[in-house]
Amino acid sequence: MNQNIYQMYAANGNRAGFYVRRNSWAQTYARVVAVDGREAGPLSGRPPYYGNPPVTMDVYNWDGTVRAVAQPLSCPGTYGYSLFEPEILMLSSDARDGDD
């Protein structure tokens, strides 16, 4: 189910550190590192947008290499995001490597 970043932050125990994909990103994912300048703590304002505070992310290429660090996330209130587990990429990579 797609959610906005603020909902994911709240559902994660009011903590950053989770990974996301956006439906418009190609072979890219991000780790949310801060919301409103902090890594943890409740957001002020009313859900689901909590006043639209800024969100900072680290961006990764599909192979796990860093693409950008501490970048502002555009449109964090958009419902085009889904939680993502980078380990899935490693598992699928290991499976492909074993096919030789």
Secondary structure, 3 states (H helix, E strand, C coil): CCECHHHHHHHCCCECCCEEEECCCCCEEEEEEEECCECECCCCCCCCCCCCCCEEEEEEECCCCEEEEEEECCCCCCCCEEECCCHHHHHHHHHHHCCC
